[in-house]
Amino acid sequence: MSNINNFLVASVLLLIALTTSIYFKSLNNEITNWDDNSYISSNEDIKHLNSDSTIHTIVKAFSSYKLGNYHPVTVLSFALEYKFFKLNSKAYHVNNLLLHILNSLLVLTFIWLLSNQKWIALITALFFAIHPMHVESVSWLSERKDLLYSFFYLLGLIVYVKNYKTISIKHHVAILSLFTLSCLSKGMAVSFPLVLLAIDYYYSGKFTRNSFVNKIPYFIVSLVFGLIAVNAQKAGEAISTGQFDVVDRLFLSIYGLATYIWKFAAPINLSCFYSYPNLINGHLPYLYYVIPTLFVGCILLLFKYVKLSREVKFGMLFFAATIVMVLQWMPVGGAIISERYTYIAYIGLFFAIGYIFNQFIQNNDVGKKLAFVLLLVVSSWYSILAHNRTLIWHDTITLWTDVIEQFQHDPHPYNNRAETYFWNKNYSLALSDFNKAVSLGLETSSVFYKRGYTYYELKQYENAIKDFNKAISLSEKIHTLVYFKRAFAYASTQQAELAIKDYEYVISKQPNFAEAYHDKGLVYYNLENHRLAIDNFSKAIELKLDYYDAYLSRGSSFFKLGLMDNAIIDYTKAINIKPSKGSTYYNRCVAHLINKDYALAMKDAQQASLLGYPIAQQIIDDINAGLKN
């Protein structure tokens, strides 16, 4: 017993130390633009968890979908983190790492209870902790759902295995509760009852009628959450038949399965996004027919000529039960495979490897030495690959640059990297990537709007208008912000009537949009229709009392109309809002001069000069010269 306890303690310490060393540098990684913004940085639903709105936050999490998914427990975990850490990305990464370590320890516990073999348990947990394909689930903050659903999933399996021979209603209630929490964290948990059947097979060597009957409550929960997941995907418009027919989907699914197994053994050339192939004359590239055919042939030969142990069969059943739901039989999303889908599924394959390793070390000294050398080499290789992979997730640029290097003919990573360049105000790099995405066939309303916005920021207004027009023509659900930006572009190219028409459309959709009233007022200002300009500036101020630009603009219209007292009042209000703007003091100074109030004009001119507005010095000199004369 003492040796077992020592082995257990050593295993736990090894898993904690090795996992921490692999992921330690990733704790400095940033929040990316791949779903992290929607789940965390731009998600208003997680930012109000306090005494007044806790119930609202909880109800919102349980009553709505997010990005085509239903996972309220995951959303609430982000809300809790935001309450204490706001947008400190390190806190989110630390929590992801802690969950991964906990899951690794749960795998150790589950397999130890299942097999009663310490080395099988350690090997399974070790590879679970360090495998490079699992980096996505840990380093991608949005995949908190993987970590949480696995946490409850594994706890449920542990309760089931621990009480397998004496399982009672009380145990079933506990397991069902954990299973439900797992489903509320991520829909992939619906495979749980299939794994329970695989465990029954592992213990008895066969599937029995009673085994299926006992799992009926679990299958009911799976069905409910499966339907919820489908509805969520439909609501998020994530399900699409796309360009592939049923036969194509069959070959692509088998290709995906073969790829998962290949990357289990050799996790190289990893990517956060694996694009679908382009059809060639209406057909898949030949490799997508050849590889699935060879794969199916190898599987048939394996089962025909190789006598597999119950342990290996269980591992294969575990893997199949947990991966089958995401093999793209139903076209969901834009990727042929996803590394995160292996987080739970690979446990089955790790178990099979652990069993084979255990068989080797039970034989002779040569086999034992060879097994331990191979274990050391493979685990070291996996650890290095996993560590390097965490660095790819450092930020959005490193992430999508890595994808582009592998999938140079896919437009999506160019589009995603372009977004980050745009928000970082690297507009020339953003435009280059947007152009590349469009040239590769990504002609969506969204990409034309974003490229148009980039042209807008580069002051290439004619090009911006063309892209905004294209964006609007491609979608009836286009955001009013497109019309707002197009209106400014029209105004900047002296197309005043079109600009006013767009501003009026925006206002009809968003009547409290103060900026739209202000910018429409500027169009009238440039047309020298100052009465209409003042009406719009006044409406903007009514909607936004501290609107500096609106006071400044209205003051300028009053100035143009010769109403200096009104102009001075508005300039004064603008100064009260932003007292550091030298240009506003200068404008009020000129109004005071026209009113012949030289003392106030001098005071404003001096303040404007002090704030770095050099033209004011001329007025100071002129006033001083006038006083001398």
Summary of the structure (lengths in Angstrom):
residues: 629
radius of gyration: 31.9
end to end distance: 107.2
largest distance: 113.5
contacts: 2077
relative contact order: 0.06
helix: 77%
strand: 1%
